Amino acid sequence: MSLNTYGHLFRVTTWGESHGPALGATVDGCPPGVPLTAPMIQHWLDKRRPGQNKMTTQRNEPDAVEILSGVFEDTTTGTPIQLMIRNTDQRSRDYGEIAETFRPGHADITYWQKYGIRDYRGGGRSSARETAARVAAGGVARAAIKALAPAVTIKGYMVRMGEKTIDRARFDWDAIDTNDFWCPDPGVIEDWTDYLNWLRKDDHNSVGAVIEVVARGVPAGIGAPVYAKLDTDLAAAMMSINAVKGVEIGEGMAAAALTGRDNADEITMGPNGPDYSSNHAGGILGGISTGQDIVVRFAVKPTSSILSPRKSIRKDGTATEVITKGRHDPCVGIRAVPVGEAMMAAVILDHLLLDRGQTGGVRGPIG
């Protein structure tokens, strides 16, 4: 299997399977001299870790990261950083009954059609467990961003769960870290909790979600106008996350309903440079950052592993019904929040390094 690597200068290769002994990431291109310790990465992995509350899968993995190379005396050396996370709570027996069966909504059938072999224990590489490695690599990216561009902050949160949406008039940044949904609207938490509990316990079903990730403090001028657009790489990064089926930058699909007059972000000269009247562009124009907040949203499909029977076929083509046993997220979008943050961090750092290499920080003067 090829193409397990993403990034231009800051390059991440993930490896490992859901039910193997371990998984992890090889991170190449991190600048030397960046302070980095395992606890710094662990902080971000703990946000994604399963089994923390009833809203997520009860697979109990500590997701303890080990740094095997590329760091000396708590500082990056500029050589490849090898990160490993051991799997400790696999229950492969849960998947024995589907060894010869394709689960609807999963990659089982396409893996088999492409490779002629598949790891049926939790989906192997197609499992959302792979995203733990991305979050670990994102922790490295955040550490490097802090050293190179300390004004940059990255935050993700849920704005929709199924048909239920937040009220942006109640948007509270401080509320995001205080609830199980990473939601900025405290007014919806009770309703969302009741709904997801009913969906999980009574309806034996799952639901999708929309995640928004914002990068603040990104300097103007990173990205490129054609094949290395910042929004192109962000869209590809978010789309590569398991279960993601759609990505938007800024106004996204809603821009199609606007007129040119409504959509264009007017520019005035402020005391510290250009000021924009709005941010329909999501902080990116022509593939290059404007200095405004970079806003990305992605849609996560409902978890395909549910206890409701679904029609399918076996490898021999015979008909069957599938009830997926095991421990699964009723709304995988919850744990997709830190994954989206990690991918944002990796892309932002990659483009900071690309810009440093191409322009050395040169900018066209304004004012």
Contacts in CASP RR format, 6 or more apart in sequence:
PFRMAT RR
TARGET T0000
AUTHOR 0000-0000-0000
METHOD contacts of the structure
MODEL  1
MSLNTYGHLFRVTTWGESHGPALGATVDGCPPGVPLTAPMIQHWLDKRRP
GQNKMTTQRNEPDAVEILSGVFEDTTTGTPIQLMIRNTDQRSRDYGEIAE
TFRPGHADITYWQKYGIRDYRGGGRSSARETAARVAAGGVARAAIKALAP
AVTIKGYMVRMGEKTIDRARFDWDAIDTNDFWCPDPGVIEDWTDYLNWLR
KDDHNSVGAVIEVVARGVPAGIGAPVYAKLDTDLAAAMMSINAVKGVEIG
EGMAAAALTGRDNADEITMGPNGPDYSSNHAGGILGGISTGQDIVVRFAV
KPTSSILSPRKSIRKDGTATEVITKGRHDPCVGIRAVPVGEAMMAAVILD
HLLLDRGQTGGVRGPIG
1 115 0 8 1.000
1 125 0 8 1.000
4 13 0 8 1.000
4 14 0 8 1.000
4 15 0 8 1.000
5 11 0 8 1.000
5 12 0 8 1.000
5 13 0 8 1.000
6 12 0 8 1.000
6 236 0 8 1.000
6 237 0 8 1.000
6 240 0 8 1.000
6 346 0 8 1.000
7 233 0 8 1.000
7 346 0 8 1.000
7 347 0 8 1.000
7 350 0 8 1.000
8 228 0 8 1.000
8 233 0 8 1.000
8 350 0 8 1.000
8 353 0 8 1.000
8 354 0 8 1.000
9 29 0 8 1.000
9 350 0 8 1.000
9 353 0 8 1.000
9 354 0 8 1.000
10 27 0 8 1.000
10 28 0 8 1.000
10 29 0 8 1.000
10 30 0 8 1.000
10 141 0 8 1.000
10 144 0 8 1.000
10 346 0 8 1.000
10 349 0 8 1.000
10 350 0 8 1.000
10 353 0 8 1.000
11 27 0 8 1.000
11 28 0 8 1.000
11 29 0 8 1.000
12 25 0 8 1.000
12 26 0 8 1.000
12 27 0 8 1.000
12 28 0 8 1.000
12 134 0 8 1.000
12 137 0 8 1.000
12 138 0 8 1.000
12 346 0 8 1.000
13 25 0 8 1.000
13 26 0 8 1.000
13 28 0 8 1.000
14 23 0 8 1.000
14 24 0 8 1.000
14 25 0 8 1.000
14 130 0 8 1.000
14 133 0 8 1.000
14 134 0 8 1.000
14 137 0 8 1.000
15 23 0 8 1.000
15 24 0 8 1.000
15 25 0 8 1.000
15 26 0 8 1.000
15 133 0 8 1.000
16 22 0 8 1.000
16 23 0 8 1.000
16 24 0 8 1.000
16 124 0 8 1.000
16 125 0 8 1.000
16 130 0 8 1.000
16 133 0 8 1.000
17 23 0 8 1.000
17 119 0 8 1.000
17 121 0 8 1.000
17 123 0 8 1.000
17 124 0 8 1.000
17 125 0 8 1.000
17 127 0 8 1.000
17 129 0 8 1.000
17 130 0 8 1.000
18 87 0 8 1.000
18 90 0 8 1.000
18 119 0 8 1.000
18 121 0 8 1.000
18 122 0 8 1.000
18 123 0 8 1.000
18 124 0 8 1.000
18 127 0 8 1.000
18 129 0 8 1.000
18 130 0 8 1.000
19 87 0 8 1.000
19 90 0 8 1.000
19 92 0 8 1.000
19 95 0 8 1.000
19 119 0 8 1.000
19 121 0 8 1.000
19 122 0 8 1.000
19 124 0 8 1.000
20 87 0 8 1.000
20 90 0 8 1.000
20 121 0 8 1.000
21 86 0 8 1.000
21 87 0 8 1.000
22 84 0 8 1.000
22 85 0 8 1.000
22 86 0 8 1.000
22 87 0 8 1.000
23 84 0 8 1.000
23 85 0 8 1.000
23 87 0 8 1.000
23 129 0 8 1.000
23 130 0 8 1.000
23 132 0 8 1.000
23 133 0 8 1.000
24 83 0 8 1.000
24 84 0 8 1.000
24 85 0 8 1.000
24 132 0 8 1.000
24 133 0 8 1.000
24 136 0 8 1.000
25 82 0 8 1.000
25 83 0 8 1.000
25 133 0 8 1.000
25 134 0 8 1.000
25 136 0 8 1.000
25 137 0 8 1.000
26 80 0 8 1.000
26 81 0 8 1.000
26 82 0 8 1.000
26 83 0 8 1.000
27 80 0 8 1.000
27 81 0 8 1.000
27 82 0 8 1.000
27 83 0 8 1.000
27 137 0 8 1.000
27 140 0 8 1.000
28 80 0 8 1.000
28 81 0 8 1.000
29 78 0 8 1.000
29 80 0 8 1.000
29 353 0 8 1.000
30 76 0 8 1.000
30 78 0 8 1.000
30 81 0 8 1.000
30 140 0 8 1.000
30 141 0 8 1.000
30 144 0 8 1.000
31 76 0 8 1.000
31 78 0 8 1.000
31 144 0 8 1.000
31 147 0 8 1.000
31 148 0 8 1.000
31 353 0 8 1.000
32 75 0 8 1.000
32 76 0 8 1.000
32 77 0 8 1.000
32 78 0 8 1.000
33 75 0 8 1.000
33 76 0 8 1.000
33 77 0 8 1.000
33 78 0 8 1.000
33 147 0 8 1.000
34 75 0 8 1.000
34 76 0 8 1.000
34 143 0 8 1.000
34 144 0 8 1.000
34 147 0 8 1.000
35 74 0 8 1.000
35 75 0 8 1.000
35 143 0 8 1.000
35 147 0 8 1.000
36 67 0 8 1.000
36 71 0 8 1.000
36 74 0 8 1.000
36 75 0 8 1.000
36 76 0 8 1.000
36 81 0 8 1.000
36 140 0 8 1.000
36 143 0 8 1.000
37 67 0 8 1.000
37 71 0 8 1.000
37 74 0 8 1.000
38 65 0 8 1.000
38 66 0 8 1.000
38 67 0 8 1.000
40 139 0 8 1.000
40 143 0 8 1.000
41 65 0 8 1.000
41 67 0 8 1.000
41 83 0 8 1.000
41 136 0 8 1.000
41 138 0 8 1.000
41 139 0 8 1.000
41 140 0 8 1.000
41 143 0 8 1.000
42 63 0 8 1.000
42 64 0 8 1.000
42 65 0 8 1.000
44 135 0 8 1.000
44 136 0 8 1.000
44 138 0 8 1.000
44 139 0 8 1.000
44 142 0 8 1.000
44 338 0 8 1.000
44 341 0 8 1.000
44 342 0 8 1.000
45 63 0 8 1.000
45 65 0 8 1.000
45 85 0 8 1.000
45 132 0 8 1.000
45 135 0 8 1.000
45 136 0 8 1.000
45 338 0 8 1.000
46 63 0 8 1.000
47 135 0 8 1.000
47 337 0 8 1.000
47 338 0 8 1.000
48 63 0 8 1.000
48 131 0 8 1.000
48 132 0 8 1.000
48 135 0 8 1.000
48 335 0 8 1.000
48 338 0 8 1.000
48 339 0 8 1.000
49 61 0 8 1.000
49 62 0 8 1.000
49 63 0 8 1.000
50 56 0 8 1.000
50 57 0 8 1.000
50 58 0 8 1.000
50 59 0 8 1.000
50 60 0 8 1.000
50 61 0 8 1.000
50 63 0 8 1.000
50 327 0 8 1.000
50 329 0 8 1.000
50 335 0 8 1.000
51 57 0 8 1.000
51 58 0 8 1.000
51 59 0 8 1.000
51 60 0 8 1.000
51 61 0 8 1.000
53 180 0 8 1.000
54 180 0 8 1.000
54 197 0 8 1.000
54 200 0 8 1.000
55 180 0 8 1.000
55 181 0 8 1.000
55 193 0 8 1.000
55 196 0 8 1.000
55 329 0 8 1.000
55 330 0 8 1.000
55 331 0 8 1.000
55 334 0 8 1.000
56 180 0 8 1.000
56 329 0 8 1.000
56 334 0 8 1.000
56 335 0 8 1.000
57 327 0 8 1.000
57 328 0 8 1.000
57 329 0 8 1.000
58 327 0 8 1.000
59 89 0 8 1.000
59 91 0 8 1.000
59 327 0 8 1.000
60 89 0 8 1.000
61 87 0 8 1.000
61 88 0 8 1.000
61 89 0 8 1.000
61 132 0 8 1.000
62 88 0 8 1.000
63 85 0 8 1.000
63 132 0 8 1.000
64 85 0 8 1.000
64 86 0 8 1.000
65 83 0 8 1.000
65 84 0 8 1.000
65 85 0 8 1.000
65 136 0 8 1.000
66 83 0 8 1.000
66 84 0 8 1.000
66 85 0 8 1.000
66 86 0 8 1.000
67 81 0 8 1.000
67 82 0 8 1.000
67 83 0 8 1.000
68 82 0 8 1.000
68 83 0 8 1.000
68 84 0 8 1.000
69 79 0 8 1.000
69 80 0 8 1.000
69 81 0 8 1.000
69 82 0 8 1.000
70 76 0 8 1.000
70 77 0 8 1.000
70 78 0 8 1.000
70 79 0 8 1.000
70 80 0 8 1.000
70 81 0 8 1.000
70 82 0 8 1.000
71 77 0 8 1.000
71 81 0 8 1.000
76 140 0 8 1.000
76 143 0 8 1.000
76 144 0 8 1.000
81 140 0 8 1.000
83 133 0 8 1.000
83 136 0 8 1.000
83 137 0 8 1.000
83 140 0 8 1.000
85 132 0 8 1.000
85 133 0 8 1.000
85 136 0 8 1.000
87 129 0 8 1.000
90 121 0 8 1.000
91 326 0 8 1.000
91 327 0 8 1.000
92 121 0 8 1.000
92 122 0 8 1.000
94 325 0 8 1.000
94 326 0 8 1.000
94 327 0 8 1.000
95 120 0 8 1.000
95 121 0 8 1.000
95 122 0 8 1.000
95 123 0 8 1.000
95 325 0 8 1.000
95 326 0 8 1.000
96 120 0 8 1.000
96 121 0 8 1.000
97 325 0 8 1.000
98 108 0 8 1.000
98 120 0 8 1.000
98 322 0 8 1.000
98 324 0 8 1.000
99 120 0 8 1.000
100 314 0 8 1.000
100 315 0 8 1.000
100 316 0 8 1.000
101 108 0 8 1.000
101 312 0 8 1.000
101 313 0 8 1.000
101 314 0 8 1.000
101 315 0 8 1.000
101 320 0 8 1.000
101 322 0 8 1.000
102 108 0 8 1.000
102 109 0 8 1.000
102 112 0 8 1.000
102 312 0 8 1.000
102 313 0 8 1.000
102 314 0 8 1.000
102 315 0 8 1.000
102 322 0 8 1.000
103 304 0 8 1.000
103 305 0 8 1.000
103 310 0 8 1.000
103 312 0 8 1.000
103 322 0 8 1.000
103 324 0 8 1.000
104 304 0 8 1.000
104 310 0 8 1.000
104 311 0 8 1.000
104 312 0 8 1.000
104 322 0 8 1.000
105 304 0 8 1.000
106 123 0 8 1.000
106 126 0 8 1.000
106 304 0 8 1.000
106 305 0 8 1.000
107 123 0 8 1.000
107 126 0 8 1.000
108 118 0 8 1.000
108 120 0 8 1.000
108 123 0 8 1.000
111 117 0 8 1.000
111 118 0 8 1.000
111 123 0 8 1.000
111 126 0 8 1.000
112 118 0 8 1.000
112 315 0 8 1.000
118 124 0 8 1.000
119 125 0 8 1.000
122 129 0 8 1.000
124 130 0 8 1.000
126 242 0 8 1.000
127 242 0 8 1.000
128 242 0 8 1.000
128 243 0 8 1.000
128 329 0 8 1.000
128 332 0 8 1.000
128 335 0 8 1.000
130 242 0 8 1.000
131 241 0 8 1.000
131 242 0 8 1.000
131 335 0 8 1.000
131 336 0 8 1.000
131 339 0 8 1.000
131 342 0 8 1.000
134 241 0 8 1.000
134 339 0 8 1.000
134 342 0 8 1.000
134 343 0 8 1.000
134 346 0 8 1.000
135 338 0 8 1.000
135 339 0 8 1.000
135 342 0 8 1.000
137 342 0 8 1.000
137 346 0 8 1.000
138 341 0 8 1.000
138 342 0 8 1.000
138 343 0 8 1.000
138 345 0 8 1.000
138 346 0 8 1.000
139 342 0 8 1.000
139 345 0 8 1.000
141 342 0 8 1.000
141 345 0 8 1.000
141 346 0 8 1.000
141 348 0 8 1.000
141 349 0 8 1.000
142 154 0 8 1.000
142 345 0 8 1.000
144 349 0 8 1.000
145 152 0 8 1.000
145 154 0 8 1.000
145 345 0 8 1.000
145 348 0 8 1.000
145 349 0 8 1.000
145 352 0 8 1.000
146 152 0 8 1.000
148 349 0 8 1.000
148 352 0 8 1.000
148 356 0 8 1.000
149 217 0 8 1.000
149 218 0 8 1.000
149 219 0 8 1.000
149 352 0 8 1.000
151 217 0 8 1.000
151 219 0 8 1.000
152 215 0 8 1.000
152 216 0 8 1.000
152 217 0 8 1.000
152 218 0 8 1.000
152 348 0 8 1.000
153 215 0 8 1.000
153 216 0 8 1.000
153 217 0 8 1.000
154 213 0 8 1.000
154 214 0 8 1.000
154 215 0 8 1.000
154 216 0 8 1.000
154 341 0 8 1.000
154 344 0 8 1.000
154 345 0 8 1.000
154 348 0 8 1.000
155 173 0 8 1.000
155 176 0 8 1.000
155 213 0 8 1.000
155 214 0 8 1.000
155 216 0 8 1.000
155 341 0 8 1.000
156 176 0 8 1.000
156 182 0 8 1.000
156 211 0 8 1.000
156 212 0 8 1.000
156 213 0 8 1.000
156 214 0 8 1.000
156 337 0 8 1.000
156 340 0 8 1.000
156 341 0 8 1.000
157 176 0 8 1.000
157 182 0 8 1.000
157 183 0 8 1.000
157 184 0 8 1.000
157 211 0 8 1.000
157 212 0 8 1.000
157 337 0 8 1.000
158 166 0 8 1.000
158 181 0 8 1.000
158 182 0 8 1.000
158 183 0 8 1.000
158 209 0 8 1.000
158 210 0 8 1.000
158 211 0 8 1.000
158 212 0 8 1.000
158 333 0 8 1.000
158 334 0 8 1.000
158 337 0 8 1.000
159 165 0 8 1.000
159 166 0 8 1.000
159 183 0 8 1.000
159 184 0 8 1.000
159 210 0 8 1.000
159 211 0 8 1.000
159 212 0 8 1.000
159 297 0 8 1.000
160 166 0 8 1.000
160 209 0 8 1.000
160 210 0 8 1.000
161 181 0 8 1.000
161 192 0 8 1.000
161 195 0 8 1.000
161 196 0 8 1.000
161 207 0 8 1.000
161 208 0 8 1.000
161 209 0 8 1.000
161 331 0 8 1.000
161 333 0 8 1.000
162 207 0 8 1.000
162 208 0 8 1.000
162 209 0 8 1.000
164 188 0 8 1.000
164 191 0 8 1.000
164 192 0 8 1.000
164 195 0 8 1.000
166 183 0 8 1.000
166 184 0 8 1.000
166 185 0 8 1.000
166 188 0 8 1.000
167 185 0 8 1.000
167 187 0 8 1.000
167 188 0 8 1.000
168 185 0 8 1.000
170 185 0 8 1.000
170 186 0 8 1.000
170 187 0 8 1.000
171 184 0 8 1.000
171 185 0 8 1.000
172 184 0 8 1.000
172 185 0 8 1.000
172 186 0 8 1.000
173 184 0 8 1.000
175 183 0 8 1.000
175 184 0 8 1.000
175 185 0 8 1.000
175 186 0 8 1.000
176 182 0 8 1.000
176 183 0 8 1.000
176 184 0 8 1.000
178 186 0 8 1.000
179 186 0 8 1.000
179 189 0 8 1.000
180 189 0 8 1.000
180 193 0 8 1.000
180 334 0 8 1.000
181 189 0 8 1.000
181 192 0 8 1.000
181 334 0 8 1.000
182 334 0 8 1.000
182 337 0 8 1.000
183 189 0 8 1.000
183 192 0 8 1.000
195 207 0 8 1.000
196 207 0 8 1.000
196 330 0 8 1.000
196 331 0 8 1.000
199 205 0 8 1.000
199 206 0 8 1.000
199 207 0 8 1.000
199 330 0 8 1.000
199 331 0 8 1.000
200 206 0 8 1.000
200 330 0 8 1.000
203 308 0 8 1.000
204 306 0 8 1.000
204 307 0 8 1.000
204 308 0 8 1.000
205 302 0 8 1.000
205 306 0 8 1.000
205 308 0 8 1.000
205 330 0 8 1.000
206 302 0 8 1.000
206 303 0 8 1.000
206 304 0 8 1.000
206 305 0 8 1.000
206 306 0 8 1.000
206 328 0 8 1.000
206 329 0 8 1.000
206 330 0 8 1.000
206 331 0 8 1.000
206 332 0 8 1.000
207 302 0 8 1.000
207 330 0 8 1.000
207 331 0 8 1.000
208 299 0 8 1.000
208 300 0 8 1.000
208 301 0 8 1.000
208 302 0 8 1.000
208 303 0 8 1.000
208 331 0 8 1.000
208 332 0 8 1.000
208 333 0 8 1.000
209 299 0 8 1.000
209 300 0 8 1.000
209 331 0 8 1.000
209 332 0 8 1.000
209 333 0 8 1.000
209 334 0 8 1.000
209 336 0 8 1.000
210 297 0 8 1.000
210 298 0 8 1.000
210 299 0 8 1.000
210 300 0 8 1.000
211 297 0 8 1.000
211 298 0 8 1.000
211 300 0 8 1.000
211 333 0 8 1.000
211 336 0 8 1.000
211 337 0 8 1.000
211 340 0 8 1.000
212 295 0 8 1.000
212 296 0 8 1.000
212 297 0 8 1.000
213 238 0 8 1.000
213 295 0 8 1.000
213 296 0 8 1.000
213 297 0 8 1.000
213 298 0 8 1.000
213 340 0 8 1.000
213 341 0 8 1.000
213 344 0 8 1.000
214 293 0 8 1.000
214 294 0 8 1.000
214 295 0 8 1.000
214 296 0 8 1.000
215 293 0 8 1.000
215 294 0 8 1.000
215 344 0 8 1.000
215 348 0 8 1.000
216 293 0 8 1.000
217 291 0 8 1.000
217 293 0 8 1.000
218 289 0 8 1.000
218 291 0 8 1.000
218 294 0 8 1.000
218 348 0 8 1.000
219 289 0 8 1.000
219 291 0 8 1.000
220 274 0 8 1.000
220 288 0 8 1.000
220 289 0 8 1.000
220 290 0 8 1.000
220 291 0 8 1.000
220 363 0 8 1.000
221 288 0 8 1.000
221 289 0 8 1.000
221 290 0 8 1.000
221 291 0 8 1.000
221 355 0 8 1.000
221 363 0 8 1.000
222 230 0 8 1.000
222 288 0 8 1.000
222 289 0 8 1.000
222 348 0 8 1.000
222 351 0 8 1.000
222 352 0 8 1.000
222 354 0 8 1.000
222 355 0 8 1.000
223 229 0 8 1.000
223 230 0 8 1.000
223 287 0 8 1.000
223 288 0 8 1.000
223 289 0 8 1.000
223 351 0 8 1.000
223 354 0 8 1.000
223 355 0 8 1.000
224 230 0 8 1.000
224 287 0 8 1.000
224 288 0 8 1.000
224 354 0 8 1.000
225 286 0 8 1.000
225 287 0 8 1.000
225 288 0 8 1.000
228 351 0 8 1.000
228 354 0 8 1.000
229 284 0 8 1.000
229 286 0 8 1.000
229 287 0 8 1.000
229 288 0 8 1.000
230 284 0 8 1.000
230 287 0 8 1.000
230 288 0 8 1.000
230 289 0 8 1.000
230 294 0 8 1.000
230 347 0 8 1.000
230 351 0 8 1.000
231 249 0 8 1.000
231 284 0 8 1.000
231 286 0 8 1.000
231 287 0 8 1.000
232 287 0 8 1.000
233 347 0 8 1.000
233 350 0 8 1.000
233 351 0 8 1.000
234 247 0 8 1.000
234 249 0 8 1.000
234 294 0 8 1.000
234 296 0 8 1.000
234 343 0 8 1.000
234 344 0 8 1.000
234 347 0 8 1.000
235 247 0 8 1.000
235 249 0 8 1.000
235 296 0 8 1.000
237 343 0 8 1.000
237 344 0 8 1.000
237 346 0 8 1.000
237 347 0 8 1.000
238 244 0 8 1.000
238 246 0 8 1.000
238 247 0 8 1.000
238 296 0 8 1.000
238 298 0 8 1.000
238 340 0 8 1.000
238 343 0 8 1.000
239 246 0 8 1.000
239 247 0 8 1.000
239 298 0 8 1.000
240 343 0 8 1.000
241 298 0 8 1.000
241 300 0 8 1.000
241 336 0 8 1.000
241 339 0 8 1.000
241 340 0 8 1.000
241 343 0 8 1.000
242 332 0 8 1.000
243 300 0 8 1.000
243 301 0 8 1.000
243 303 0 8 1.000
243 332 0 8 1.000
243 333 0 8 1.000
243 336 0 8 1.000
244 298 0 8 1.000
244 299 0 8 1.000
244 300 0 8 1.000
244 301 0 8 1.000
244 336 0 8 1.000
245 299 0 8 1.000
245 300 0 8 1.000
245 301 0 8 1.000
246 298 0 8 1.000
246 299 0 8 1.000
247 296 0 8 1.000
247 297 0 8 1.000
247 298 0 8 1.000
247 299 0 8 1.000
248 296 0 8 1.000
248 297 0 8 1.000
248 298 0 8 1.000
249 281 0 8 1.000
249 282 0 8 1.000
249 284 0 8 1.000
249 295 0 8 1.000
249 296 0 8 1.000
250 279 0 8 1.000
250 280 0 8 1.000
250 281 0 8 1.000
250 282 0 8 1.000
250 283 0 8 1.000
250 284 0 8 1.000
250 295 0 8 1.000
250 296 0 8 1.000
250 297 0 8 1.000
251 258 0 8 1.000
251 263 0 8 1.000
251 280 0 8 1.000
251 281 0 8 1.000
251 282 0 8 1.000
252 297 0 8 1.000
255 263 0 8 1.000
255 280 0 8 1.000
258 280 0 8 1.000
262 280 0 8 1.000
263 280 0 8 1.000
264 280 0 8 1.000
265 276 0 8 1.000
265 277 0 8 1.000
265 278 0 8 1.000
265 279 0 8 1.000
265 280 0 8 1.000
265 281 0 8 1.000
265 292 0 8 1.000
266 276 0 8 1.000
266 277 0 8 1.000
266 278 0 8 1.000
267 274 0 8 1.000
267 275 0 8 1.000
267 276 0 8 1.000
267 277 0 8 1.000
268 274 0 8 1.000
268 275 0 8 1.000
268 277 0 8 1.000
269 275 0 8 1.000
269 366 0 8 1.000
269 367 0 8 1.000
273 366 0 8 1.000
273 367 0 8 1.000
274 290 0 8 1.000
274 366 0 8 1.000
276 290 0 8 1.000
276 292 0 8 1.000
279 292 0 8 1.000
279 293 0 8 1.000
279 295 0 8 1.000
281 290 0 8 1.000
281 292 0 8 1.000
282 292 0 8 1.000
282 293 0 8 1.000
282 294 0 8 1.000
282 295 0 8 1.000
283 289 0 8 1.000
283 290 0 8 1.000
283 291 0 8 1.000
283 292 0 8 1.000
283 293 0 8 1.000
283 294 0 8 1.000
283 295 0 8 1.000
284 290 0 8 1.000
284 294 0 8 1.000
289 351 0 8 1.000
294 344 0 8 1.000
294 348 0 8 1.000
296 344 0 8 1.000
298 336 0 8 1.000
298 340 0 8 1.000
300 332 0 8 1.000
300 333 0 8 1.000
300 336 0 8 1.000
302 331 0 8 1.000
302 332 0 8 1.000
303 328 0 8 1.000
303 329 0 8 1.000
303 330 0 8 1.000
303 331 0 8 1.000
303 332 0 8 1.000
304 324 0 8 1.000
305 324 0 8 1.000
305 326 0 8 1.000
305 328 0 8 1.000
306 323 0 8 1.000
306 324 0 8 1.000
306 328 0 8 1.000
307 323 0 8 1.000
307 324 0 8 1.000
307 325 0 8 1.000
308 323 0 8 1.000
309 321 0 8 1.000
309 322 0 8 1.000
309 323 0 8 1.000
310 321 0 8 1.000
310 322 0 8 1.000
310 323 0 8 1.000
311 319 0 8 1.000
311 320 0 8 1.000
311 321 0 8 1.000
311 322 0 8 1.000
312 319 0 8 1.000
312 320 0 8 1.000
312 321 0 8 1.000
312 322 0 8 1.000
313 319 0 8 1.000
313 320 0 8 1.000
314 320 0 8 1.000
329 335 0 8 1.000
355 361 0 8 1.000
END
